[in-house]
Structure formats: structure tokens, C-alpha cells
Amino acid sequence: MSDTRDRELGMDRPITRRDFMDGVAMVIGAAMLPKASLGAVAGHSEAQDRPGYDPPSLHGMRGSHPGSFETAHSLRDGTFWQSAGKPIDTHESYDLVVVGAGISGLAAAHFFRERAGNSARILILDNHDDFGGHAKRNEFHPGGRLQLMNGGTMLIDSPTPYSREADGLLKKLGIDPPKLQADCSDAAFYQRLGLRPSVFFDKETFGEDRLVVGEPAPRGGSEKAAVQSLSWAEFLAKTPLSPEVQRDIRRLEEGNVDYLPGLSSAQKKDRLWRISYKDFLLRVAKVNPGVIPFYQRRTHYEWGVGIDAESALDCWTHGLPGFQGMSLDPTPTRHMSYSAAGYLQGGSYEFHFPDGNASIARLLVRELVPRAMPGSSVQDVVTANADYTQLDQPNSPVRIRLSSTAVRVRNIVDPKTAREVEVAYAGDKQVFTVRAKGCVLACWNMVIPFLCPDLPDEQKQALHYLVKVPLVYTSVAIRNWTSLQKLGVSNISAPGAYWLNVTPNPVVNIGRYKSPVLPKDPILLHLSRTPCKPGLPPREQQKLGRYELLTTLFSDFERTIRDQLLRTLAEGGFDPARDVEAITVNRWPHGYGYEYNPLFDPDWREDERPNVIGRRPFGRITIANTDSGATAYTDVAINEAYRAVNELIGMES
């Protein structure tokens, strides 16, 4: 892109960014780092004890930030121990060591204390510079006022009702999602202002840039939303789509056609789980190929891949069009993914904290290390100032040690008779060891075989199977949102553009936290991207997507953000050079847990599935993460923590 265009976008403006140390150089050089450089890569535990340490307020490249993954990559590549030196014995001994300070790891510590007592000594290690795992918090202060955005896990919801254990943990933390939703959320705020969901058609995909305001309301939506939205005929007439494509989209959305006549519901379902939704559209519904780009990324939000890699049956459960006239029985089948089957049963309650599920992590930290998180209620935790210096104090029964990457976890003596484990971790330019009566690995599955090379080959193979879904959640602070008001838009989907959506933060008022309500006020925008390569099996798409994330500079992300916002909002007066105040790119090369895909995965029995084989206890080591549940939801993270702790406690009896 030209220097002139970069100046127009504001790439020369003083905004927090990292150029060299934002990913690419770190990835390439990690395996060759000498021992003396180890601390610069892995970070060190002393950093969290410094005054003013506040990771949520950092901008630039976050999520899987530089320093959080390089040690693990060198361990994977077999180069780590060549330069690491002999581990230093800290002589620290614990009842439990947890690897991973995400919601699974923090929940595991909670459940262990419930069983072992509040005096149980627990050490939690995490490779990031903050706790929460994927439940990351982004803080901004535009105009001197606190505004929050989720940098990862977005909200409390699930395809199935929360289990007794997961629901019970939320209640113990003071979280009552239905009450909070009723008292704190204003879901209709933008609608009351007359702002409507809209679609941005980009010229690279659709021939020209065009913003169409008033996307038709989905079937089953509210009557008020339907009244404010355009009809399909009105909407499509405003798009750059050809008449043939418009005709076929209307047929899909408004028609009542049985595209598989003469078959029973069971036979139709059997046919639909064997083909992708893309194939259903082209070969069964026989739409014009130009229809595909309009729907291709509809499934990215749920599964991280497009309609070429998701079964038509799963897409039916999520409301994609073309099935209205097929009289399908709304009963789950074994050939549905977890989320698809769950949504047919109604799902769980929902609530969105201003910082997403980072508030759950903060409440868990308050319960485990009270001095680190002042306050006493679910309302005040949102604006509480975390004291990171209190996380790793010797006199605390629970210690959370950040920027500390586990590099080896092993049973002492034979796994069958072991009474203790040794955990080695990298931090502060050295490798250290601690001992414990047990260990819960609350990290992600693919790293575990490198931490525990003594695992059975079958289990290691199963752990490697679950490639995670890469994604990017970006938070952008803008000077005001008058451009959205002038254009009449709320959330904007962009089916072909680099960023899949542009959405202002939901209006949630909780405790002393108040969302902006005047268009002249600064606001945060959420943009998301799920990189993948259509045409390949899902796991191969996700591997390539991960590589894309790890080799994309922050400045490149920034340029696409400014460019897309300009092209989308310019007619409302938006100027990226003037209006963009801060950007946080939350890069997650290992994001969502991989979910069973009926179109590509073998037709396993339950006990044959990789997540079930992979989570088997190994001596005094158990495993807890969403990978273990084969789907990425907060209740699954909690359920798996509960299981792993019970397995560990059961070894004592």
C-alpha cells in the first residue's frame, strides 16, 4: 500500500504499536536463542511484583503476545533443553500445581480447595503475563473514562444448560446470569436509537464497496426488529449482487421448498450430515454459485471454518436458510456436533460482562487470593484494580505465577505408584522446579505430549489430534460514534472483507461501570477474524490459519482495521487518521477448542474420541481444559476442571 494511502489511514499517527517485536521475528528466532536470552522470551515471574504492572491496559499485540509462546515452540521443536541449562530446585512443595491460569485452571484450584481445605497449598503457573487464559480483559481510558472490551471469551452461554457443578461455581462467585441480564444489559439500546444491523459488501469479493443498512431480521427474531429491518426484496435490491444471485437468496430465505422430497426426516438428516452446507446449496438447492460468498463465512462464529467445512445438518440447527420446507424433526442425532445438538435443546442462560468472561476469572482470583482483587461483589469486580503484587506471595496458600512456562511435568518414580510430581518451568532467565502431590494440566492438549514425553503413545496421538481454532478479537477505541448514528447502523457484518464484523460494545451497566450512551462520546468497537483456508479439511485449514496469525505484523493488522473502517463508515464522516485512538489486537493462534465435525471426523464411539483418550489420568497428573470436552464453552472448562480434580482426589482413597 502506498505511503499516501498510509497517511490517509493514519498509519503515521502516534498510536501504541509494536513493529519488530510483534510476532514474526520472535517466531523465527525462538529455537536458536541461547540460555542468556531465555528470560527475554519467557518473561519472568518478578515482573508482576513491580508497581504499576497492569497487563489489561496494554495495547498493541495481545492475546498470544510476544513472550508467551516462544518457549513452548522451542520445546516442541526439540531445541529448548539444548540451551536451558540444569533446572534450579526452588525447594517449594505444594499440594497441587496447576499449569494454566485460565478458567479451567482457576476453577481446578477452587474445586481442589473445596475438597482439600482452604489451607491446601496451590501454585498456578501461566505462560502469559496475565491470568484468565482466553478470558482476557482489554482496558481503555478514552477521555479519561474506563471502557472495557473482551479480548477473548465473550460471554456466559452454552448450547446446553449449565451443569450443577458449573452453575454452582457461578453462584458461589455471586454470578446470577438471568438476574444480571435483566438488571444490567440493555440489548435494545441501539435499536431504540433507530440503528440497524447492516452488511458491508467489499469490492474484492462483490465488485464494489457498498454498505447496505437494514439487514433483514432472522427468522424467529423479535417483531420490533423485523419491523425496523428491510424485507429481503428491499435489502437485496440495494446490494451489488446480480439479479440471479438475488433471486436465489430470496428463494432460500423466503421459500418453503422441500429439497429432498420423498425421504423421511431421518433419511434427510442422514443425507445432510454427509454433505457440506456449500454442497447442499450448490448440488441440492441448486443455487447460482454467486450465492456462496454471501453465506461462506456464516459458520466462522461457531466453528472457525466456512460452509465448505461444516455439514448441512449442523448448519440447519444454526438457522441457515434452505431447510424451512423440509419438515426436519428437531431431535438431536449422534451425527451432530456438540453445539448443534445442544442448540436444538434450547441452550443455557446468557450474560455479557463488559470485559467478557474476564470478570469470571477475576472473581475466581478474588476467591483464591483475596488481597489481589479488592471488593466483595460481582458488581464491583468489574471496576476493581487488581493488585498483581499479591498474586505470588510466600505467605499465601494459593500463588499465581505469571510469565512462567511449564516445560516438563513428570511423576516421581513409576506413574502407577507415584505419590508426587515434579514440575519444571521457564522464567527469570532460568528453569526452576517445584514439587507437588499432584498436578492438573489446564493448558491446551497439543502441548501436553511435549510436557509429558512419558505418556503412552496412544494418549499422545489423541492429544495431538485436537488442533485448536485460530482467531483474532480486536478492540478499537474511536473518538466518537457519530458516523454510526449518521449512517443508522449498529453491528455491521462483512461477509467477504478481512474483518468479519464491526460491532460497538454491548451496553452493560454494572456497579460503577457505565457504558457510553451519547454518539459524541468515545466508544469501543469489536472486530473479529477467523483465518482459515477454504477447500481443506477443518484441521488443515486451522493449521494454516495459525501460521497466518503468527506471521502477521501488528502494523498489518492495524492497516486492515483502518482501511476497512474507512471504506465502511466514510459516508458517515469517519476519518481513521483522526478518529482511531487505540487498538488492541488479541491474537489467538490456539483459540477455540476443536469440536467434533461430523463431516470430516471418524464416526467414533464416545470412548474412542480423541478428547476422551487424551484426558486419561497419568499417575498423579490429570488434565482439564475445553479440549478435554471437545468444545469451547466456559461451562465445559469448569466441568472438566471438576472432573480432573475428582480424579486426582480419588487417587488418595
C-alpha positions in Angstrom: 0.0 0.0 0.0 1.3 3.5 -0.9 2.7 6.0 1.6 -0.1 8.4 0.6 -2.7 5.8 1.5 -1.0 5.0 4.8 -1.1 8.7 5.7 -4.7 8.9 4.8 -5.4 5.9 7.1 -3.4 7.5 9.9 -0.6 4.9 10.0 1.8 7.7 10.8 -0.2 8.8 13.9 1.2 8.2 17.4 -0.6 5.1 18.4 0.7 2.2 20.6 2.1 -0.4 18.3 4.9 -2.9 18.2 6.8 -3.3 14.9 9.8 -5.6 15.3 8.8 -7.4 18.5 5.2 -8.1 17.4 5.5 -11.7 16.4 7.4 -12.6 13.3 11.0 -12.1 14.4 10.2 -13.8 17.7 8.8 -16.9 16.0 11.7 -17.3 13.6 14.4 -16.9 16.2 13.0 -18.7 19.2 14.5 -22.1 18.5 18.0 -20.5 18.3 18.0 -18.5 21.5 20.9 -19.0 23.9 20.5 -19.6 27.5 21.2 -15.9 28.4 18.2 -14.8 26.2 15.7 -17.3 27.7 14.2 -14.8 30.2 13.6 -12.2 27.4 11.4 -14.7 25.7 9.7 -16.5 28.5 9.3 -13.4 30.7 10.0 -13.7 34.4 7.9 -14.0 37.5 9.3 -10.9 39.1 7.7 -8.6 36.6 4.3 -9.0 38.2 5.7 -7.7 41.5 6.6 -4.3 40.1 4.5 -1.3 40.9 2.1 -0.3 38.1 2.1 -3.8 36.5 -1.3 -3.8 34.6 -1.5 -6.1 31.6 -5.2 -5.4 30.7 -4.3 -1.7 30.0 -1.6 -2.7 27.4 -2.4 -2.1 23.7 -0.8 -3.4 20.6 -0.4 -7.2 20.1 -2.1 -9.0 23.0 -3.7 -12.4 23.4 -0.9 -14.8 22.5 1.5 -11.9 22.9 5.3 -11.9 22.2 6.9 -13.7 25.1 4.1 -16.1 25.8 4.7 -18.8 23.3 8.3 -18.9 22.1 9.5 -21.2 24.9 6.7 -23.7 24.1 7.6 -23.6 20.4 11.3 -24.4 21.2 10.1 -27.2 23.4 8.0 -28.5 20.5 11.0 -28.2 18.1 13.3 -30.1 20.4 15.7 -27.2 21.0 14.7 -26.0 24.4 16.8 -28.2 26.6 19.9 -27.7 24.4 20.4 -24.3 25.9 18.2 -24.2 29.0 20.8 -25.4 31.5 20.2 -27.5 34.6 16.9 -26.7 36.4 17.2 -24.9 39.7 15.4 -26.6 42.6 13.3 -24.0 44.4 12.6 -26.4 47.2 9.0 -25.3 47.0 6.4 -28.0 47.8 2.7 -27.9 47.2 -0.4 -30.0 47.5 -1.3 -29.1 43.9 0.4 -27.4 40.9 -1.9 -26.2 38.2 -0.4 -25.5 34.7 -2.6 -22.8 33.2 -4.4 -19.8 34.9 -7.4 -19.8 32.6 -10.9 -20.5 33.8 -10.2 -24.3 33.8 -7.0 -23.8 35.9 -8.5 -21.3 38.3 -11.7 -23.5 38.7 -9.5 -26.5 39.4 -7.8 -24.7 42.2 -11.2 -23.7 43.6 -12.6 -27.3 43.5 -9.4 -28.7 45.0 -9.7 -26.3 47.9 -13.3 -27.3 48.4 -12.1 -30.9 48.8 -8.7 -30.5 50.5 -9.5 -27.4 52.6 -8.6 -23.7 52.4 -5.1 -24.4 53.9 -4.1 -26.5 50.9 -1.0 -25.1 49.2 -1.5 -24.5 45.5 0.7 -23.0 42.8 -0.8 -21.9 39.5 1.7 -21.3 36.6 0.8 -19.5 33.4 2.9 -18.6 30.3 1.1 -15.3 29.8 1.7 -12.0 31.6 -1.9 -12.1 32.9 -4.3 -14.6 34.3 -7.5 -15.6 32.6 -6.2 -17.6 29.6 -8.6 -16.9 26.7 -10.8 -14.8 29.1 -8.7 -11.7 28.6 -9.6 -8.2 29.6 -8.9 -5.1 27.4 -9.0 -1.8 29.3 -9.1 1.7 27.6 -9.4 5.2 29.1 -10.6 7.4 26.2 -11.4 10.8 27.6 -10.3 9.6 31.0 -13.2 7.2 31.3 -12.8 3.5 31.8 -14.1 1.4 28.9 -13.8 -2.4 28.7 -13.9 -5.0 26.0 -13.4 -8.7 25.9 -10.1 -9.7 24.5 -11.2 -13.4 24.3 -14.1 -15.4 25.7 -17.1 -13.1 25.1 -20.0 -14.2 27.3 -21.7 -16.7 29.5 -23.6 -19.0 27.3 -23.6 -22.6 26.1 -25.5 -24.9 23.7 -26.7 -26.8 26.8 -27.8 -25.8 30.3 -25.0 -25.3 32.8 -24.3 -28.4 34.8 -24.9 -28.5 38.6 -21.1 -28.0 39.1 -20.6 -25.2 36.7 -23.8 -23.4 37.7 -22.9 -23.9 41.4 -19.5 -22.3 40.9 -21.0 -19.2 39.2 -23.5 -18.9 42.1 -20.7 -19.2 44.7 -18.9 -16.3 42.9 -22.1 -14.2 43.0 -22.9 -14.6 39.4 -26.7 -15.0 38.6 -26.8 -14.7 34.8 -30.6 -14.3 34.4 -30.7 -11.5 37.1 -27.6 -9.8 35.7 -29.1 -9.9 32.2 -32.3 -8.4 33.4 -30.7 -5.7 35.7 -27.6 -4.7 33.7 -28.0 -5.4 30.0 -29.7 -3.0 27.6 -29.8 -5.2 24.5 -32.3 -2.9 22.7 -30.3 0.3 23.2 -29.1 0.8 19.6 -32.4 -0.4 18.3 -34.2 2.4 20.2 -31.9 4.9 18.5 -33.1 3.6 15.2 -29.7 1.9 14.4 -30.0 -1.3 12.4 -27.8 -4.3 11.6 -26.1 -3.8 8.3 -23.9 -5.5 5.7 -20.8 -4.2 4.1 -20.1 -5.7 0.6 -16.4 -5.3 -0.2 -15.2 -4.7 -3.8 -12.6 -7.6 -3.7 -15.4 -10.1 -3.2 -18.5 -8.4 -4.6 -17.2 -6.0 -7.2 -17.7 -2.8 -5.3 -17.7 -1.4 -1.8 -21.3 -0.9 -0.6 -22.8 -0.6 2.9 -26.5 -1.7 3.0 -28.3 -0.6 6.1 -31.1 -2.7 7.5 -30.2 -6.4 7.1 -33.4 -8.5 7.2 -34.2 -9.8 10.6 -33.5 -13.6 11.1 -36.5 -15.9 11.3 -37.7 -16.2 14.8 -36.4 -12.7 15.8 -38.3 -10.1 17.6 -41.3 -8.4 15.9 -39.8 -5.0 16.6 -36.6 -5.9 14.9 -38.5 -7.3 11.9 -40.5 -4.0 11.6 -37.2 -2.0 11.6 -35.5 -4.2 9.1 -35.8 -4.3 5.3 -37.6 -7.1 3.6 -35.3 -9.4 1.6 -36.5 -7.9 -1.7 -35.7 -4.3 -0.4 -32.4 -5.4 1.0 -31.1 -7.3 -2.0 -32.1 -4.6 -4.4 -29.6 -2.3 -2.6 -26.7 -4.8 -2.9 -24.2 -5.2 -5.7 -25.4 -8.8 -6.2 -26.6 -9.9 -9.7 -30.3 -10.4 -10.3 -29.7 -14.2 -10.5 -28.0 -14.3 -7.1 -30.6 -12.1 -5.5 -33.4 -14.4 -6.8 -31.7 -17.5 -5.3 -31.1 -15.8 -2.0 -34.7 -14.9 -1.8 -35.7 -18.4 -2.7 -33.5 -19.7 0.2 -34.6 -17.2 2.7 -38.3 -16.9 2.0 -39.1 -20.1 0.2 -40.7 -23.2 1.7 -39.2 -25.8 -0.6 -38.6 -29.5 0.3 -35.2 -30.0 -1.5 -35.2 -33.8 -0.6 -38.8 -34.9 -1.4 -39.8 -38.4 -0.8 -37.5 -39.0 2.1 -38.4 -39.3 5.8 -36.9 -36.8 8.3 -34.4 -39.4 9.5 -33.3 -40.1 5.9 -33.0 -36.4 5.2 -30.8 -35.9 8.3 -28.7 -38.9 7.3 -28.1 -37.3 3.9 -27.5 -33.8 5.3 -24.7 -34.8 7.8 -22.8 -36.4 4.9 -22.6 -33.2 2.8 -21.3 -29.7 3.5 -23.7 -26.8 3.5 -21.9 -25.4 0.5 -22.6 -28.7 -1.4 -26.2 -28.5 -0.2 -26.6 -25.1 -1.7 -24.9 -25.9 -5.0 -26.0 -29.5 -5.6 -29.3 -29.9 -3.7 -30.8 -26.4 -3.7 -29.0 -25.7 -7.0 -28.3 -22.0 -6.3 -26.2 -19.8 -8.5 -22.5 -20.1 -7.4 -22.6 -16.3 -6.8 -24.7 -17.0 -3.7 -21.8 -18.8 -1.9 -19.7 -15.7 -0.9 -22.8 -14.2 0.8 -23.0 -17.3 3.2 -19.4 -18.7 3.1 -18.4 -17.3 6.5 -21.7 -17.6 8.4 -20.3 -20.5 10.3 -17.0 -18.8 11.3 -18.5 -17.5 14.6 -19.4 -21.0 15.7 -16.8 -23.4 14.3 -14.0 -21.2 12.8 -14.4 -22.5 9.3 -16.7 -21.8 6.4 -19.7 -23.6 5.0 -17.4 -25.7 2.8 -16.3 -27.5 6.0 -19.5 -27.8 8.0 -22.2 -30.3 7.5 -25.6 -29.1 6.2 -27.2 -30.8 9.2 -25.2 -28.7 11.7 -26.0 -25.6 9.6 -29.7 -26.3 9.8 -29.6 -26.3 13.6 -28.0 -22.8 13.5 -30.7 -21.3 11.4 -29.1 -21.1 8.0 -31.7 -21.0 5.2 -33.0 -23.6 2.8 -34.4 -26.1 5.3 -37.8 -24.4 6.1 -39.8 -26.7 3.9 -38.1 -30.0 4.7 -40.1 -30.8 7.9 -37.0 -31.9 9.8 -37.6 -33.4 13.3 -35.9 -31.1 15.8 -34.4 -34.1 17.7 -30.5 -34.2 18.1 -28.7 -37.1 16.4 -25.3 -38.6 17.1 -24.0 -37.1 13.9 -24.3 -33.6 15.1 -21.5 -31.5 16.7 -21.9 -30.7 20.4 -23.1 -27.2 19.8 -25.5 -28.2 17.0 -27.2 -30.8 19.2 -27.3 -28.5 22.1 -29.0 -25.6 20.4 -31.9 -27.9 19.4 -32.4 -28.3 23.1 -32.6 -24.6 23.9 -29.1 -23.8 25.3 -28.2 -22.0 28.5 -28.8 -18.6 30.1 -26.6 -15.7 28.7 -24.9 -12.7 30.1 -22.1 -10.5 28.8 -19.8 -8.7 31.3 -18.2 -5.5 29.8 -14.9 -7.4 29.7 -16.4 -10.7 28.7 -15.6 -13.7 30.9 -12.5 -12.0 32.2 -14.8 -11.0 35.1 -15.3 -14.7 35.9 -11.5 -15.1 36.1 -11.2 -12.0 38.3 -13.9 -13.4 40.7 -12.0 -16.7 40.9 -8.8 -14.9 41.6 -10.5 -12.9 44.3 -11.8 -16.1 45.9 -8.3 -17.8 45.7 -6.1 -14.8 46.5 -8.4 -12.2 48.2 -5.7 -9.5 48.6 -5.1 -9.4 44.8 -8.7 -8.3 43.9 -10.3 -5.8 46.3 -14.0 -5.7 46.7 -16.8 -8.1 47.6 -19.4 -8.3 44.9 -19.9 -9.3 41.3 -20.8 -5.7 40.6 -17.6 -4.1 42.0 -15.2 -6.7 40.4 -15.7 -5.1 37.0 -14.0 -1.8 38.1 -11.7 -3.2 40.8 -8.0 -2.5 40.4 -6.2 -5.8 40.5 -3.0 -5.8 42.7 -0.7 -8.2 40.8 2.0 -7.9 43.5 -0.2 -10.0 45.8 -0.6 -13.0 43.4 2.6 -14.8 44.3 3.3 -14.1 48.0 5.0 -16.8 50.1 2.6 -16.5 53.0 -0.5 -17.1 50.7 -1.8 -20.7 50.4 -2.6 -20.0 46.7 0.1 -18.5 44.5 -0.3 -17.4 40.8 3.0 -17.1 39.0 2.7 -15.4 35.6 5.2 -15.4 32.7 6.2 -18.9 33.8 6.0 -21.5 31.0 5.8 -25.1 32.1 8.4 -27.2 30.2 8.3 -30.6 32.0 5.8 -32.4 34.2 6.7 -35.9 35.4 5.7 -38.3 38.0 8.4 -39.1 40.5 9.2 -42.7 40.2 6.7 -45.0 38.4 3.3 -43.4 37.4 1.5 -46.4 38.9 3.0 -45.9 42.4 3.9 -42.2 42.3 3.0 -40.0 45.3 4.5 -36.8 44.0 5.2 -34.9 40.8 7.9 -32.6 39.7 7.1 -29.5 37.5 9.8 -27.6 35.7 9.0 -24.1 34.3 11.0 -21.4 32.5 11.1 -17.9 33.9 13.6 -15.2 35.1 16.3 -16.4 32.6 16.3 -19.9 34.2 14.5 -23.1 34.6 13.1 -23.9 38.0 11.5 -27.0 39.6 8.8 -27.4 42.2 7.2 -30.5 43.7 3.6 -31.3 44.5 1.3 -34.2 45.5 -0.5 -33.8 42.2 -0.7 -31.7 39.0 -3.6 -30.6 36.9 -2.6 -29.7 33.3 -5.1 -26.9 32.5 -3.2 -25.9 29.3 -4.2 -26.9 25.8 -3.9 -30.5 24.6 -1.3 -30.3 21.9 1.4 -29.1 24.2 0.9 -31.8 26.8 2.9 -34.6 25.0 5.9 -32.2 25.0 5.5 -31.6 28.7 5.0 -35.3 29.5 7.0 -37.3 27.0 6.4 -40.5 29.1 2.7 -40.6 28.2 1.5 -43.7 26.4 1.8 -43.3 22.6 -2.0 -43.7 22.1 -2.7 -40.8 24.5 -0.1 -38.6 22.9 -1.6 -39.2 19.5 -5.0 -38.4 20.8 -3.8 -35.1 22.4 -2.1 -34.1 19.2 -5.4 -34.6 17.2 -7.2 -31.7 18.7 -5.9 -28.8 16.7 -7.3 -25.6 18.0 -9.3 -22.9 16.1 -7.3 -19.7 15.4 -9.0 -16.4 15.8 -8.4 -12.7 16.3 -10.5 -10.5 18.6 -9.6 -6.8 18.1 -10.7 -3.9 20.3 -10.6 -0.4 18.7 -11.2 2.8 20.7 -12.7 5.6 18.5 -13.1 9.3 19.3 -16.9 9.1 18.9 -19.6 7.1 17.1 -21.4 9.9 15.3 -20.6 8.1 12.0 -22.6 5.1 13.1 -25.5 7.3 14.1 -25.5 9.2 10.8 -25.5 6.0 8.8 -28.1 4.4 11.0 -26.0 1.3 11.7 -25.4 -0.8 14.8 -23.5 -4.0 14.1 -22.0 -4.5 10.6 -21.3 -7.9 9.1 -18.8 -8.1 6.3 -19.2 -11.5 4.5 -16.1 -11.0 2.3 -13.9 -8.5 4.0 -10.8 -9.1 6.1 -12.7 -8.4 9.3 -15.9 -10.4 9.6 -17.8 -7.8 11.7 -17.6 -4.4 13.3 -19.7 -4.1 16.4 -19.9 -1.5 19.2 -19.5 -2.9 22.7 -22.9 -4.0 24.1 -24.5 -1.6 26.6 -24.0 -3.1 30.0 -24.2 -1.0 33.2 -23.0 -2.8 36.3 -21.9 -1.3 39.6 -19.9 1.8 38.9 -19.3 0.8 35.3 -21.4 2.8 32.8 -21.5 2.3 29.0 -21.3 5.3 26.7 -24.7 6.4 25.5 -24.1 9.6 23.6 -22.8 9.5 20.0 -20.3 12.3 20.8 -18.6 10.1 23.4 -15.7 7.7 22.7 -16.7 4.1 22.2 -15.0 0.7 21.6 -15.5 -1.4 18.5 -15.1 -5.1 18.4 -13.7 -6.7 15.2 -13.2 -10.4 14.7 -11.4 -12.6 12.2 -11.1 -16.4 11.9 -8.3 -17.2 9.4 -8.7 -20.4 7.5 -8.2 -21.8 4.0 -11.4 -23.0 2.3 -11.3 -26.3 0.5 -9.3 -28.2 3.0 -10.4 -30.4 6.0 -11.1 -28.2 9.0 -7.9 -29.1 11.0 -5.7 -28.4 8.0 -7.5 -25.1 7.5 -6.8 -24.2 11.1 -3.1 -25.1 10.9 -2.7 -22.7 8.0 -4.7 -20.1 9.8 -2.5 -20.3 12.8 0.6 -19.8 10.7 -1.1 -16.7 9.2 -1.6 -15.2 12.6 1.9 -15.9 13.8 3.4 -14.2 10.8 1.2 -11.1 10.6 2.7 -7.9 12.0 0.7 -5.7 14.2 1.1 -2.9 11.7 -0.5 -5.1 9.0 -3.5 -5.8 11.3 -3.7 -2.0 12.0 -3.7 -1.1 8.3 -6.6 -3.5 7.6 -8.5 -2.1 10.5 -8.2 1.5 9.4 -8.8 0.6 5.8 -12.0 -1.4 6.4 -13.4 1.2 8.9 -12.8 4.0 6.3 -14.4 2.0 3.5 -17.4 1.1 5.7 -18.0 4.4 7.6 -16.6 7.2 5.5 -20.1 8.4 4.3 -20.9 8.9 8.0 -17.9 11.2 8.4 -15.5 8.7 9.9 -11.8 9.5 9.4 -9.4 6.8 10.6 -6.5 9.2 10.9 -8.4 11.4 13.2 -10.9 9.1 15.0 -8.9 5.9 15.9 -7.4 6.4 19.3 -6.1 3.0 20.4 -6.0 -0.6 19.1 -5.6 -3.9 20.9 -5.2 -7.0 18.7 -5.9 -10.2 20.6 -4.2 -12.8 18.5 -5.2 -16.4 19.4 -3.3 -18.9 17.2 -4.6 -21.6 19.5 -8.1 -20.3 20.2 -11.4 -22.3 20.4 -11.2 -25.9 21.4 -11.7 -28.2 18.4 -15.3 -29.5 18.2 -16.2 -32.9 16.6 -17.1 -32.3 13.0 -19.4 -35.0 11.6 -18.4 -34.2 8.0 -14.7 -34.9 8.4 -14.1 -36.7 11.7 -14.5 -40.5 12.0 -17.7 -41.9 13.4 -16.2 -42.6 16.8 -17.9 -44.2 19.8 -17.7 -42.0 22.8 -14.8 -43.8 24.4 -12.9 -43.7 21.1 -12.9 -39.9 20.7 -9.5 -38.2 21.0 -10.6 -35.9 23.8 -11.7 -38.8 25.9 -8.5 -40.8 25.3 -6.4 -37.7 25.7 -7.8 -36.7 29.2 -6.9 -40.0 30.9 -5.1 -39.5 34.2 -1.4 -40.4 34.1 -0.1 -41.2 37.6 -0.5 -38.0 39.7 -1.2 -35.9 36.6 -4.7 -35.1 35.4 -6.0 -32.9 32.5 -8.6 -30.1 32.5 -9.3 -27.8 29.5 -12.0 -27.3 26.9 -10.1 -29.6 24.6 -11.0 -32.4 27.0 -14.6 -31.6 26.4 -14.1 -31.1 22.7 -15.9 -27.8 22.6 -15.0 -24.3 23.7 -17.5 -23.0 26.3 -17.0 -21.7 29.8 -19.2 -24.3 31.4 -17.1 -27.0 29.7 -13.9 -25.5 31.1 -15.4 -25.7 34.6 -16.9 -29.2 34.1 -13.5 -30.5 33.0 -11.8 -28.9 36.0 -14.2 -30.6 38.3 -13.6 -34.0 36.7 -9.8 -33.6 36.8 -9.8 -32.6 40.5 -12.0 -35.5 41.4 -9.7 -37.9 39.6 -6.8 -36.5 41.5 -8.5 -36.6 44.9 -9.7 -40.1 44.1 -6.1 -41.3 43.9 -5.8 -40.6 47.7 -8.6 -43.1 48.6 
